[in-house]
Amino acid sequence: MAAQRFADFVFRRRGRSAIWVDPSFASEAFIDLISDPDRLLELPDCEIIKDQSKIKVGCVLLGAADRQVRVYIKRYDAFSWRHRLVSIFFASGAIRSLRGAVILADTGVATARPIAAIEHRQGRFLSRSFYLTEEVAGSKIVNRIWLEDLAALGGAAGVHRRRDFLRGLSQLFARLHEKNIYHNDLKDFNILAVPQGPGGAFGFFVLDLEGVRRFSALNRRRRIKNLVQINRTLGKYLSRSQRMRFLRSYLGSISSDAQQRKLWARQIEQASRALDLQKVAI
């Protein structure tokens, strides 16, 4: 069973690596294997997904106990001296991601199973951290599901399948917000979808967890911000009626008033256009 609380993760040290690992992956051999994630990212069979100045992501097949596991490794670099100085007072990206996964698990929202969080520090100063997760088998990011699997489906069956997908996705947002959980970058490429059986249902998994926070109450501004994020990404592939269907489903537990729905829709569209204009200006 996957660890459900931060305290469930086993702490180990290997050289300069401080490692928090899921108990079911906590064999000495596996801890030795993951203790140098940079080496794993340099393996010939490691597929590099993203390579930027602050972030690097790779996927590699590793042996764990009696099975092979496809592991995603996300590296966070402390890219400046200022960042290293303030790292004394703040958790690393890997630890924030692990805590975000625990928050989601506590509320029944799915994410890729966390395997380990690893920090490299010189004294108290962070140099790098790594967040390792197990692959979500059979998944695609939601915009690929929409464009490759759903958009071209014809007939009544296609209409119903697209509606089921949008309903399920909207309920993911609704559940997060009902539980007062905020994700600071809830765009389409940070959500995976997996078909579940022949009935048309989908399972959804939230990624990129270092910005996940739980509040005592989630205000409207943060709710709107999340809805704008999905509207500016997946929303550009949807018709107006599909966007309204998504919003109507999301608002089901908040408001059934048509005027309120129009107000929410107007705020989302205005905020989306404002951000689009800023991007063009840059």
Phi, psi and omega in degrees: 000139180291147176297141184249343181233155178301321182295342179288337184285138183276133180261132176220158172240139173222104182059236180275358185268124167263124192236128170249116189232144175302134184305327182286350176249012192269026173292151181299323181295318181289322177298318176300320182297318185266001187292340176237080184297332178300322178296321178296321180293339181266357179298143181302328182266011175276121179276118179275120182269321182212139178217097182235175184297326183258336190226139169225136181230131176223162180230129184217149178272124182235151175272126179228115182056242185255021182215165175260136184232131172277120187245129172267129180245120177248119181258130176252121180263137169279094198274356180213161178296325178299316179298322180292323179296313182286345180295345175299326189259349186234151177291151177290166177301323180294316180292321177297321178295317179297318177295322176298320178297322179294319177300314181295317179299324181293336182250008176079018176265129187281148171213170175299137185297123178287133176261313183198156167238135185228134177241142167245118177233146170253105193067237178262358186269126181284135172252316178208157169219160186222136177241122184248131180226158176275141178302140172272103187298137176076011186265156169222155172294153194295329179292328177289320175303315182295310186285321187269330189246335189245320191301323185267000180295128183265169173072185182296326180298320178295318178300314182293323181293319178294320179296319179298319180297311181295324178296314180297319179294318179297325180288334171298312178298316181298318181294315177305312185287325176298329179269009178062035179257132180241133175245125189280000180208066188269056176276171185299326184282359174256015177229125175262150174233143179228122175299138182236091177080176185282353186280354177098356181285154177233146168261143182240140183231130183266135180243180174059067198265000185294342179258016179278130178221150174247130181252163173291330174207139182259118185281168183295325181301316180289323176300312179299319181300316177297319180293326175294320181300316179285329179294323182279350181248278177298325185301334181289347177262359184257151172286167179299319181294325177291320177296320179292325178296317176301312182294319180299318179293318178300317185279359186310319182269357182255311183202135174254006183282127183298321180294322177295321178298319179296322179295315177299314181299318180296317179296320180295314181294319179296315179294323178295315180296320180298318179291323177298319179294321177299319181295319178296319181296324179291000000 
